[in-house]
Amino acid sequence: MPSLRNVLRLCGKELTSLLRDRVLFVFMLYAFSLMVYAQATGTSHDLVRASLGVVDEDRSALSQRIIDGFLPPRFQKPAMVSPDAVDHAMDQARYTFVLNIPPDFQADVLAGRHPDVQLLIDATAVMQAGIGANYIQSIVSDEIGRFLRRDAAATPDSVELRLRIAFNQTLESTWFTGAMALLQVINMLAILLTGAAVMREREHGTLEHLLVMPVRASEIMLAKIIANGGVILCLSLISLYVVLEAVLGMQIAGSLSLFFAATAIYLFFAAALGIVLATFAGSMAQFALLFILVQMPMYMLSGALTPLEAMPGWLQTAVQLLPTKHYVAVTQAILSRGAGLETVWPEFLTVFAMGAAAFAVSLLRFRRFLSLQQ
Amino acid sequence: MNAEAAAGALYGGLRIDHVSHRYGKTVALEDVSLALAPGAALALVGPDGVGKSTLLALAAGAKTLQQGGIAALGAAFADRRARESVQPRIAYMPQGLGRNLYASLTVRENIAFFARLFGHDRAEEARRIPALLEATGLMPFADRPMQKLSGGMKQKLGLCCALVHDPDLLILDEPTTGVDPLSRRQFWDLVDSIRQSRPQLALLVATSTMDEAERFGQVVMLDQGRILAAGSPADLKRQSGTTTLEQAFIALLPPERRGGLDGEPPAPSPYLDDTAEPVIAARGLTRRFGDFTAVDHVDLAIRRGEIFGFLGSNGCGKTTTMKMLTGLLPASEGEGFLFGQPVSAGDFAIRRRIGYMAQSFSLYGELTVRQNLVLHAALYGLSEADAVTRSKAMVQHFDLKPYLDAVADTLPMGVRQRLSLAVAIIHEPEILILDEPTSGVDPVAREAFWRELVRLARAQGVTIFISTHYMAEATRCDRVAFMHAGRVIATGTPAELQAAQGAATLEEAFIAYMELGGRSTEPAPAMAVATTVAPVSQGSIGVPRGLFSGRRFRAYAWRESIELLRDPIRLAFALFGTVMLMLIFGYGITFDVDNISFTALDGDGTPESRAYIEAYAGSSYFKREADVVDGAALLQQLRGNRVALAIEIPPGFGADLRRGRNTEVSVWIDGGMPFRAETIEGYVRGAHSSFLAEVVRQQGREVIASANLVMRYRYNQAFRSIDAMVPALFAMMLMLIPAILTALGVVSERERGSITNLYVTPVRKLEFLLGKQMPYVALAYVNVLLLIVMTVFVFGVPLKGSLIGLLLGGLFYVLASTGIGLLTSCFTRSQVAALFGTAVLTIMPTVHFSGLMQPVSTLQGGARLIGAFFPATYFLRTSVGAFTKGLSLADLMPFILTTAAFWPAFLALAWLFLRKQEA
């Protein structure tokens, strides 16, 4: 059994070492504050500030009406483009959408000739292209309908579609991107700090020295996980309450403390993973690359950035093995759906089990790892 | 410049005038002056931590001068240009075995690297290197990597590297610390022969071994940053009325620094009992590393209370033997015993009774002396009170008081050794296993240490197993064992061993046994060999002038490439890692929202309601899950994330529809992920209207639309995520891995100590930076090509635009991304900070602010700003433009040029952060 006293002693040592590196600490503060803030406020996963160019060859009341229909925050003020400048502007990625209103458009509409309006979409802007096209379509038809003083959906629309967004009704994405930014910082830091701490101790021969003393490998590991994880947990707490809640005014549905508990469990996994990676690396340079190769897929495929449904089947099965996937699911459940422990406990358990497995692997590899680079 | 300094400037040797130096509040040097004529040799002696190393580093130009003047070879150091003009004629070997050398380079490559830094061409290199190898006896090891050399050979190699450019001033900082006696003797013979062949060579050496100082014409004693005494060895002995320099050294110290010194031979131990079971024993102990046998059937029996010395050349297996006895290394064959029990790694009761000190410093460098003591006391399970008493006793025994709150890394080597010893005996162990504990420790501290050892053995019956390179220490042991090439070749009391070989001293006996054991002990061949091949050239031989030397740049680039190529794992990670990530992300990161699982609550159950649900189920966007029966279950499905969409059809839906009455359908969308929710909303509207259109058509009415919106997806007509995402991922792949690869470049040299070569050789900062960057640029460019091939042939995304534009943009982009790593490496102080800094500075902007996820034109605030000043933004447009948009070179030019602007900017910043001298 690991001795609590030894673990605490070693924790104290870890903290002293960690806090001594000022540059590192500045980076940590930056990541947890400004980076989370910039990502939460600056980026969004819904359609905001979409850039739209308009070629208005009609210059009628109707065309003006359509143009005026594009309002912030969904759209930036539409920019007028001359027909021959369209290609170049789109090549330079200036506009994601260009709406082309043909000459005599208003007249044709009034005459019932069903004229075409052309919408050019930059399909390389994958995330906005699809959603934006939908919005533009409904805005255009709404405006024409209103212009004709009749209801846009005057077709025998006998079935009213009542769309309700369950959870996060406003589709506000600030908290979502904020929470995901936090996840990324945590993930990055926990793996890197504990892993690098182990690498460093081996390079400096201090691990070996610990092992001639009455200290267990498990105590050394636990101390690293607790100390580094603790610092990260504190920083995430600050980030959560100060940056996300106080500064950004994030409104969440569920319990913050539950979210916090989820974060703590996830940290246990990530820190243990850091140690496992370190035991596979022969040098800090190798560890650095391993870190990138493992960390990036864990984050990018977690469902935090892209919808999981879209992945090929084999990958969907594979991501079930990613604790980040479960953590993101828990985060969404707690923060937006207000889920309680009774709903999310399976995910809690899964992440914890993965952490325990990583911890076990790191213990198994520990002695071999010591002799890896002598 | 005062008159004296001006005179110094003209001085051909080395002149140090009133130099003071401090680290924060600590004074390292206080008003030190000394002069060294060309051809003369001066030894700097003194206790640990009195400023010897600082003075040497200043004289070598490695540290920035704070106060006073230094002039060497006719140039005053305060003037940067003057200093740089003479620097090629100064050679400096910092403290620590092979500290400024490169571990993975071979002997020959190390020398060649230095030769190139000093501007020798290939022909000159080919002439000098064999001569130097011949002269130092390293020829048989020319192709062995430096890390596999023994300590003595490392130092000889260091000397070769220092001599490759014919210096006129040679500065050696404790060059023989940790080197075995034979190698030490050979080393000094080598230095002597160099001096004979280069009469004008001035030699400045720091040492903690007094018999070495005897060889020098001048000896300067430093204490607490001041000069205590100076003169020839004979002078010093006369002054102090002593017969050896070691005694003179102690006599000249102020009494309170002297410690009691009796040097009496230890009284026989009252504990020694030949019949008792040995406390430490080895039977046939063997350890193999691959096919190399490091320890070969070693037998030892050490009795309680005995001080047992272990001597042998560097790398003969002493350390391995000791590690096996502590349980750190498993034995390949044979067994070790402690207290009569077989050694087992997990036995805590035994670990508590052992104290071990490893050869290299292995305490926590980032903790203070006090913290280290307290931590170890606690880990050995000492009670709070005991820990305090023992720590105090240790501080007193090893004179650590002045350093209590100093961080261990900043301590001089000798003080660190003392701290390690203190830690090893803090828990009053019954067995002490000490691996070269006194290397680099000054005579006074060594004496105090030995008295402590003798006391422990005699008064408390502690068994001590100690390895050492000092013969004087060996004579104080009860018994010694000589080891060579993994075998113990002799064991006995010092007197017995001397008698057996008929030798006058133990050192002679040692050498005799080494010869018997098969070690060549012939003196090093004369250095004259070297100088006849490589005649002395005048002045700064072939050192290229000007702002940039291609040769020095190539030297660094060559060295960095070798290191990279010798690490196949790193290469494989970098190349296959990119391929692997691209495959995962290429398929995994997609915004094609489909297969949305939905559930229906059909409260109606008519053909109409089933048709409505079928309008969804029939589309490839949706995937139908089992129906639910009530509202609560519906919410439960949503909350549990089992469905993303739920459709609720009210009772009477079919009837209302048939009668033309207005009715409604409720649809719930999971808003947890806003992007997905909005896309789903679009699909729902589509499915809904197609249902309505179908109804209308069935009723035979015409659908009226006032205008048609014709949507044209440009560049990617099929609107496939993969066509847009894969080229966009280029920006991410070529940012992360190249930046992380470069990130450790400078900071790891700093941690290892080889950064000294930047300080003391003629290499310029720009040459250094570019040399470190280019090998990674080349590697990253292989990745560019790999990615292009993968995109076209694996993902089937055709390259519609300019290949040249893509290749050019890729080049500038990897220059920028490796530049970020290099920059972070320049302003961080630890590898961890460099890694995390690079990760933070690259990952988030690349993923979120560069247009990978959402167009840059829609970002706002800080995110927009970061995006605008980040190269990925522009390269992303280049790669997407070239692949998907089919842009021509001219169209791509603006992006390419903007990407290109980042490299010089990052390089300039890195240049500003990098110092050419240590502060």
Contacts between the chains, C-beta under 8 A, distances in Angstrom:
chain1	res1	chain2	res2	distance
A	5	B	378	7.3
A	6	B	378	7.8
A	6	B	379	6.1
A	9	B	375	6.1
A	9	B	378	4.6
A	9	B	379	6.0
A	10	B	375	8.0
A	10	B	379	7.6
A	12	B	375	7.5
A	13	B	364	6.4
A	13	B	367	6.6
A	13	B	371	7.4
A	13	B	375	5.4
A	16	B	366	7.1
A	16	B	367	5.8
A	16	B	371	6.3
A	17	B	364	6.7
A	17	B	366	4.5
A	17	B	367	6.9
A	20	B	366	5.0
A	20	B	407	7.5
A	21	B	366	7.8
A	21	B	829	7.0
A	21	B	830	5.3
A	21	B	832	6.8
A	21	B	833	5.5
A	23	B	827	7.0
A	23	B	828	4.9
A	23	B	829	5.9
A	23	B	830	7.5
A	23	B	833	4.5
A	23	B	837	7.0
A	24	B	828	7.6
A	24	B	830	6.7
A	24	B	832	6.0
A	24	B	833	3.8
A	24	B	836	6.2
A	24	B	837	7.6
A	27	B	833	6.5
A	27	B	836	5.5
A	27	B	837	4.8
A	27	B	840	5.5
A	28	B	836	7.4
A	30	B	840	6.8
A	31	B	840	4.9
A	34	B	862	7.0
A	35	B	840	6.6
A	35	B	844	5.6
A	37	B	862	7.0
A	38	B	849	7.6
A	38	B	861	6.9
A	38	B	862	3.9
A	38	B	863	4.8
A	38	B	866	6.4
A	39	B	844	6.5
A	39	B	848	5.5
A	39	B	863	6.7
A	41	B	860	7.2
A	41	B	861	5.4
A	41	B	862	7.2
A	41	B	863	7.1
A	42	B	848	7.7
A	42	B	849	6.9
A	42	B	859	5.2
A	42	B	860	5.5
A	42	B	861	4.9
A	42	B	862	5.7
A	42	B	863	2.1
A	42	B	864	6.2
A	42	B	866	7.9
A	43	B	848	5.0
A	43	B	849	7.1
A	43	B	853	6.8
A	43	B	854	6.1
A	43	B	859	6.2
A	43	B	863	5.5
A	44	B	674	7.2
A	44	B	854	7.1
A	44	B	858	7.9
A	45	B	673	6.7
A	45	B	674	4.7
A	45	B	675	3.7
A	45	B	853	7.9
A	45	B	854	7.6
A	46	B	674	4.1
A	46	B	675	6.0
A	46	B	677	7.7
A	46	B	678	5.3
A	47	B	678	6.3
A	48	B	858	6.3
A	49	B	857	7.7
A	49	B	858	4.2
A	49	B	859	7.8
A	49	B	860	6.4
A	50	B	858	6.0
A	51	B	855	6.8
A	51	B	857	4.4
A	51	B	858	6.4
A	76	B	857	7.7
A	76	B	858	7.6
A	88	B	891	7.9
A	90	B	714	6.4
A	91	B	881	6.9
A	91	B	885	6.0
A	91	B	887	5.6
A	91	B	891	5.4
A	92	B	877	7.7
A	92	B	891	7.9
A	92	B	894	7.2
A	93	B	851	7.5
A	93	B	855	6.8
A	93	B	856	7.6
A	93	B	857	7.0
A	93	B	877	5.6
A	93	B	880	8.0
A	93	B	881	8.0
A	94	B	857	6.8
A	95	B	857	7.6
A	96	B	855	5.4
A	96	B	857	7.1
A	96	B	858	7.6
A	105	B	707	7.6
A	108	B	707	7.9
A	109	B	706	5.4
A	109	B	707	5.6
A	112	B	706	7.6
A	114	B	705	6.1
A	114	B	706	6.7
A	114	B	707	6.0
A	114	B	708	6.0
A	115	B	707	5.6
A	115	B	708	7.7
A	116	B	707	7.2
A	116	B	708	5.1
A	116	B	709	7.8
A	116	B	710	4.8
A	117	B	707	5.8
A	117	B	708	7.2
A	117	B	709	5.2
A	117	B	710	6.8
A	118	B	710	5.1
A	118	B	712	6.4
A	119	B	709	5.8
A	119	B	710	6.9
A	119	B	711	4.9
A	119	B	712	6.8
A	120	B	712	5.4
A	120	B	714	5.4
A	121	B	711	6.2
A	121	B	712	6.8
A	121	B	713	5.0
A	121	B	714	6.3
A	122	B	714	6.0
A	122	B	715	6.5
A	122	B	855	7.9
A	123	B	713	4.1
A	123	B	714	6.1
A	123	B	715	5.4
A	123	B	716	3.6
A	123	B	717	7.4
A	123	B	719	5.0
A	123	B	723	7.8
A	123	B	724	6.3
A	123	B	884	7.9
A	124	B	715	5.4
A	124	B	716	6.0
A	124	B	723	7.9
A	124	B	724	4.1
A	124	B	727	8.0
A	124	B	728	7.4
A	124	B	880	5.0
A	124	B	884	5.1
A	124	B	885	6.6
A	125	B	724	7.6
A	125	B	854	7.5
A	125	B	855	4.7
A	126	B	590	8.0
A	126	B	591	4.4
A	126	B	721	5.3
A	126	B	724	4.8
A	126	B	725	6.2
A	127	B	591	5.3
A	127	B	675	6.3
A	127	B	853	6.0
A	127	B	854	5.2
A	128	B	854	6.3
A	128	B	855	6.3
A	128	B	858	7.0
A	129	B	713	6.9
A	129	B	719	6.8
A	130	B	591	7.3
A	130	B	593	7.8
A	130	B	679	5.8
A	130	B	682	6.7
A	130	B	719	7.1
A	131	B	675	7.3
A	131	B	678	4.6
A	131	B	679	5.7
A	131	B	682	6.2
A	133	B	682	7.9
A	133	B	711	5.6
A	134	B	678	7.8
A	134	B	681	7.5
A	134	B	682	3.7
A	134	B	685	7.0
A	136	B	709	7.4
A	137	B	709	5.1
A	137	B	711	7.6
A	138	B	685	7.6
A	140	B	707	7.3
A	140	B	709	5.5
A	141	B	705	7.9
A	141	B	706	7.7
A	141	B	707	7.5
A	141	B	709	7.2
A	144	B	706	5.0
A	144	B	707	5.6
A	145	B	706	7.2
A	148	B	706	6.2
A	154	B	704	7.5
A	155	B	692	7.1
A	155	B	696	6.8
A	155	B	703	6.0
A	155	B	704	6.0
A	155	B	705	7.9
A	156	B	660	7.8
A	156	B	692	7.4
A	156	B	695	7.6
A	156	B	696	5.7
A	156	B	699	7.6
A	156	B	701	6.6
A	157	B	692	6.4
A	158	B	656	7.7
A	158	B	657	6.4
A	158	B	660	6.3
A	158	B	661	7.2
A	158	B	662	5.4
A	158	B	663	6.7
A	158	B	692	7.7
A	158	B	695	7.6
A	159	B	612	7.9
A	159	B	653	8.0
A	159	B	657	6.7
A	159	B	662	7.6
A	159	B	663	5.6
A	159	B	664	6.6
A	159	B	665	5.9
A	159	B	688	7.5
A	159	B	691	7.5
A	159	B	692	6.4
A	159	B	695	7.9
A	160	B	662	6.5
A	160	B	663	7.3
A	160	B	664	4.2
A	160	B	665	7.5
A	161	B	664	7.4
A	161	B	665	6.0
A	161	B	667	6.6
A	161	B	684	7.3
A	161	B	685	7.1
A	161	B	688	4.8
A	162	B	664	5.3
A	162	B	665	6.7
A	162	B	666	4.6
A	162	B	667	6.8
A	163	B	667	5.4
A	163	B	669	6.9
A	163	B	681	6.4
A	163	B	684	6.7
A	163	B	685	8.0
A	164	B	666	6.3
A	164	B	667	6.8
A	164	B	668	5.3
A	164	B	669	7.3
A	165	B	668	7.7
A	165	B	669	5.2
A	165	B	670	7.9
A	165	B	671	4.1
A	165	B	677	6.0
A	165	B	681	8.0
A	166	B	635	7.4
A	166	B	638	5.1
A	166	B	646	7.6
A	166	B	668	4.5
A	166	B	669	6.5
A	166	B	670	5.8
A	166	B	671	6.3
A	167	B	638	7.6
A	167	B	639	8.0
A	167	B	670	6.5
A	167	B	671	5.0
A	167	B	672	5.8
A	168	B	671	3.7
A	168	B	672	6.3
A	168	B	674	7.1
A	168	B	677	7.8
A	169	B	671	6.5
A	171	B	671	5.4
A	171	B	674	4.6
A	171	B	677	5.6
A	171	B	678	6.5
A	172	B	674	7.3
A	173	B	674	4.1
A	173	B	675	7.6
A	176	B	672	7.6
A	176	B	673	6.8
A	176	B	674	6.0
A	181	B	844	7.4
A	181	B	848	7.9
A	184	B	843	7.3
A	184	B	844	6.9
A	185	B	840	7.8
A	188	B	836	7.3
A	188	B	839	5.5
A	188	B	840	7.3
A	188	B	843	6.9
A	189	B	836	6.7
A	192	B	832	7.1
A	192	B	835	5.9
A	192	B	836	5.3
A	192	B	839	6.7
A	193	B	832	7.0
A	193	B	836	7.4
A	196	B	831	6.8
A	196	B	832	4.2
A	196	B	835	6.3
A	196	B	836	8.0
A	197	B	832	7.3
A	200	B	830	7.9
A	200	B	831	7.2
A	200	B	832	6.7
A	204	B	361	7.9
A	204	B	362	6.7
A	204	B	365	6.5
A	205	B	358	5.9
A	205	B	360	5.4
A	205	B	361	7.4
A	205	B	362	3.7
A	206	B	362	5.3
A	206	B	363	6.8
A	206	B	364	5.9
A	208	B	328	5.9
A	208	B	358	6.6
A	208	B	362	6.4
A	209	B	356	7.6
A	209	B	358	6.0
A	209	B	362	4.1
A	209	B	363	7.0
A	210	B	379	7.5
A	211	B	328	6.3
A	211	B	345	7.8
A	212	B	326	5.0
A	212	B	327	7.3
A	212	B	328	6.3
A	212	B	351	6.4
A	212	B	354	6.8
A	212	B	356	4.3
A	213	B	351	6.2
A	213	B	376	7.2
A	213	B	379	5.1
A	213	B	380	6.1
A	214	B	348	4.4
A	214	B	351	4.6
A	214	B	352	5.0
A	214	B	379	7.1
A	214	B	380	6.5
A	214	B	381	6.3
A	215	B	379	5.5
A	282	B	569	6.4
A	283	B	567	7.3
A	283	B	570	7.8
A	284	B	744	6.1
A	284	B	748	6.9
A	284	B	831	4.9
A	284	B	835	7.7
A	285	B	567	7.0
A	285	B	570	5.5
A	285	B	741	7.6
A	285	B	744	5.2
A	285	B	748	7.4
A	286	B	567	7.3
A	286	B	569	5.4
A	286	B	570	5.4
A	286	B	573	6.6
A	288	B	740	4.9
A	288	B	741	7.7
A	288	B	743	6.8
A	288	B	744	6.4
A	288	B	835	5.3
A	289	B	570	6.3
A	289	B	573	3.9
A	289	B	574	6.2
A	289	B	577	6.1
A	289	B	737	7.0
A	289	B	740	6.3
A	289	B	741	7.2
A	290	B	573	6.7
A	291	B	740	7.7
A	291	B	835	7.3
A	291	B	839	7.7
A	292	B	577	7.2
A	292	B	736	5.4
A	292	B	737	6.1
A	292	B	740	5.3
A	292	B	839	7.7
A	293	B	573	6.5
A	293	B	577	4.6
A	293	B	580	6.9
A	293	B	581	6.6
A	295	B	839	7.9
A	296	B	581	6.2
A	296	B	585	7.9
A	296	B	736	6.6
A	296	B	843	7.5
A	297	B	581	6.8
A	297	B	584	5.1
A	297	B	585	7.4
A	297	B	588	7.5
A	300	B	584	7.9
A	300	B	585	6.0
A	300	B	588	6.9
A	300	B	589	6.0
A	300	B	847	7.5
A	301	B	584	6.9
A	301	B	585	8.0
A	301	B	588	4.9
A	301	B	589	7.6
A	303	B	673	7.5
A	305	B	589	7.0
A	305	B	847	7.4
A	305	B	853	6.4
A	306	B	588	7.6
A	306	B	589	5.3
A	306	B	590	6.3
A	306	B	591	6.1
A	307	B	591	7.3
A	307	B	593	5.2
A	307	B	673	6.6
A	307	B	675	7.4
A	307	B	676	4.6
A	307	B	679	7.9
A	309	B	593	6.5
A	309	B	594	6.5
A	309	B	595	4.5
A	309	B	596	6.0
A	309	B	597	7.5
A	309	B	644	7.6
A	310	B	590	4.5
A	310	B	591	6.8
A	310	B	592	4.7
A	310	B	593	5.8
A	310	B	594	6.2
A	310	B	595	7.4
A	310	B	721	7.2
A	311	B	587	7.0
A	311	B	588	5.3
A	311	B	590	6.8
A	312	B	587	5.5
A	312	B	588	8.0
A	315	B	584	7.5
A	315	B	587	6.0
A	315	B	588	5.3
A	319	B	588	7.9
A	329	B	641	5.8
A	332	B	641	7.2
A	332	B	672	3.9
A	332	B	673	6.8
A	333	B	639	7.0
A	333	B	640	7.9
A	333	B	641	6.3
A	333	B	672	7.6
A	336	B	671	6.5
A	336	B	672	4.6
A	337	B	638	7.3
A	337	B	639	5.0
A	337	B	641	7.9
A	337	B	670	7.8
A	337	B	672	6.4
A	338	B	639	8.0
A	339	B	639	5.6
A	339	B	640	7.9
A	343	B	639	6.0
A	343	B	640	6.0
A	367	B	345	7.5
A	370	B	328	7.8
A	371	B	329	7.0
A	374	B	289	7.9
